[in-house]
Amino acid sequence: MGSFAIVFIAASLPLTPAAAQASPGTGAQQVSLSTDAITWPFDGYSIIASYETARLDGLRFHLEVFGLALPESVIDSYAPNTGEGWQRRVDRALMLSVDHHPFEGMKGLHWGAGFNVQGSTVSRTGHSPAEAYATFEPILRLGYQWFPSARSGLFITPYAALGFPIHLSQPEAIGGEVYGEAAILPVASVQIGWRFPMPPR
């Protein structure tokens, strides 16, 4: 578990149930802070701020900043990269998205859509220099937001998503080869966070 995850969990535990009610529909407006666990083992970070309001019932809006080093297994899963010694780091990324909870009887189930913009650096073992490039990536996701206790704001959200990366710039060839990326990128992970009701105006 990364250092950011430890700090995040430690900061959340002291909060009392009175400070963060978790019952669906509690309060006219609510904000959440969370992190995506997929970044923890890969020298990464993730901070997600979310907002929901009773005026837009069933919708939840997100802003996320994140970064991570892609594991070799993911890079090599795209055949043109296999065995070429590529490394890629998402140095910085910004994502905007919205989730829709369509079922009254299953409030946690949701689908979502959004996009992110990533700035990445790629390199190859035994070659230099590294190359930078940027992508714009629309996303679709399906998930379930689960509150383990109705007395606290802690939530756990497993999800699966598809990304469709579009290159805003292209990395130059390194050692005669160019880093490749699949047209569709699947990902599955878990987000962990805390929801806070906002005081009425």
C-alpha positions in Angstrom: 0.0 0.0 0.0 1.4 3.4 -1.0 2.2 6.2 1.4 -0.7 8.3 0.0 -3.2 5.5 0.8 -1.9 5.2 4.4 -2.3 8.9 5.0 -5.7 8.9 3.4 -7.1 6.1 5.5 -5.5 7.5 8.7 -7.1 10.9 8.1 -10.5 9.3 7.5 -10.7 7.0 10.6 -11.0 9.7 13.3 -14.2 11.1 11.7 -17.3 10.4 13.7 -20.7 9.2 12.2 -22.1 12.6 13.1 -19.6 14.2 10.8 -20.3 12.1 7.8 -23.6 10.3 7.4 -23.7 7.7 4.7 -27.4 7.0 4.2 -28.4 7.5 0.5 -30.2 10.8 0.1 -29.0 12.3 3.3 -28.6 16.1 3.0 -29.4 18.3 0.0 -25.7 18.4 -1.0 -22.8 16.1 -0.4 -19.1 16.0 -1.2 -16.7 13.1 -1.2 -13.0 12.6 -1.1 -11.6 9.3 -2.3 -8.6 7.6 -4.0 -8.2 4.8 -6.6 -6.4 1.7 -5.3 -5.1 0.9 -8.8 -2.4 3.5 -8.3 -1.1 2.3 -4.9 1.2 -0.6 -6.0 2.6 1.3 -9.0 4.3 4.3 -7.5 1.3 6.4 -8.2 -1.3 8.8 -6.6 -5.0 9.5 -7.0 -7.2 12.1 -5.4 -10.8 12.3 -6.3 -13.3 15.0 -5.3 -17.0 14.3 -5.9 -20.2 16.3 -5.6 -23.9 15.4 -5.6 -27.0 17.3 -5.0 -30.7 16.4 -4.5 -31.6 18.8 -7.3 -29.8 16.4 -9.7 -31.0 13.2 -8.1 -29.1 10.1 -9.3 -26.1 12.0 -10.6 -22.6 12.3 -9.1 -19.8 14.5 -10.5 -16.1 13.8 -10.1 -12.8 15.6 -10.6 -9.6 13.4 -10.3 -5.9 14.0 -10.5 -3.7 10.9 -10.8 -0.5 9.4 -12.0 1.3 6.0 -12.0 3.9 3.9 -13.6 2.3 1.3 -15.9 3.3 -2.3 -15.0 5.4 -4.1 -17.6 2.7 -6.8 -18.0 0.2 -4.1 -19.1 2.6 -2.6 -21.6 3.6 -5.9 -23.0 0.0 -7.1 -23.4 -0.2 -4.9 -26.5 1.6 -7.1 -29.1 3.7 -4.4 -30.9 5.4 -3.5 -27.5 6.1 -7.1 -26.4 9.7 -7.7 -25.4 10.9 -4.2 -26.4 11.8 -3.0 -22.9 9.3 -0.2 -22.7 8.5 1.8 -19.6 5.7 4.3 -19.4 4.8 6.7 -16.6 1.7 8.8 -16.5 3.3 11.8 -14.9 0.1 13.8 -14.5 -3.5 13.4 -15.5 -6.8 15.2 -15.0 -10.2 13.4 -15.2 -13.7 14.8 -15.3 -16.6 12.3 -15.1 -20.2 11.9 -14.1 -22.0 8.8 -12.7 -25.7 8.0 -13.0 -27.5 5.8 -10.5 -30.6 4.7 -12.5 -32.2 2.2 -10.1 -34.1 3.3 -6.9 -33.9 -0.3 -5.6 -30.1 -0.6 -6.2 -28.8 2.8 -5.3 -25.2 1.8 -5.4 -25.2 0.5 -9.0 -24.2 3.1 -11.5 -22.7 3.7 -15.0 -20.6 6.7 -15.8 -18.9 8.6 -18.6 -16.1 11.2 -18.8 -12.7 11.9 -20.1 -9.1 12.4 -19.0 -6.1 14.2 -20.3 -2.8 12.6 -19.6 0.8 13.7 -19.9 3.1 10.6 -20.1 6.8 9.8 -20.5 8.1 6.7 -22.3 11.5 5.2 -22.3 13.3 1.9 -23.3 15.7 -0.2 -21.4 19.2 0.4 -22.8 18.2 3.5 -24.8 17.9 7.2 -24.3 16.5 9.8 -24.2 12.9 9.4 -22.9 10.0 10.9 -24.9 6.9 12.8 -23.7 3.5 12.8 -25.2 -0.1 13.6 -24.4 -3.5 11.8 -24.8 -7.1 12.6 -24.5 -9.1 9.6 -23.3 -12.9 9.3 -23.3 -14.1 6.7 -20.7 -17.1 4.5 -19.9 -17.5 2.8 -16.6 -19.8 0.5 -14.6 -19.6 0.3 -10.8 -21.2 -0.2 -7.4 -20.8 2.3 -4.5 -21.1 0.3 -1.3 -21.4 1.8 2.2 -20.3 -0.9 4.7 -22.1 1.0 7.6 -25.2 3.2 7.5 -23.6 5.1 10.4 -20.5 6.4 8.6 -19.5 8.0 5.4 -17.0 5.3 4.4 -17.6 3.9 0.9 -16.0 1.3 -1.3 -16.6 1.4 -5.0 -15.4 -1.5 -7.3 -15.7 -0.7 -11.0 -14.7 -1.7 -14.5 -14.0 0.8 -17.2 -13.1 1.2 -20.9 -10.8 4.0 -22.1 -10.4 5.1 -25.7 -7.1 7.0 -26.0 -6.6 9.6 -28.6 -3.1 11.0 -29.1 -2.7 14.7 -28.9 1.0 14.3 -29.6 3.2 11.4 -30.7 6.3 10.2 -29.0 9.4 10.0 -31.2 11.0 6.7 -32.0 13.4 5.3 -29.4 16.0 2.8 -30.7 14.1 2.6 -34.0 10.8 1.6 -32.3 7.7 3.7 -31.4 5.7 3.1 -28.3 2.3 1.6 -29.2 -1.1 1.8 -27.4 -4.2 -0.2 -28.0 -7.4 1.5 -29.2 -9.4 0.3 -26.2 -7.9 0.1 -22.7 -9.8 -1.9 -20.1 -9.3 -1.3 -16.4 -10.8 -2.6 -13.2 -10.1 -1.3 -9.7 -11.6 -0.2 -6.4 -12.1 3.4 -5.1 -12.2 4.0 -1.3 -13.4 7.2 0.2 -15.6 9.2 2.6 -18.8 11.1 2.0 -19.6 14.4 3.8 -22.9 16.1 4.0 -22.7 19.9 3.3 -24.6 22.1 5.8 -27.8 23.7 4.4 -27.5 27.2 3.1 
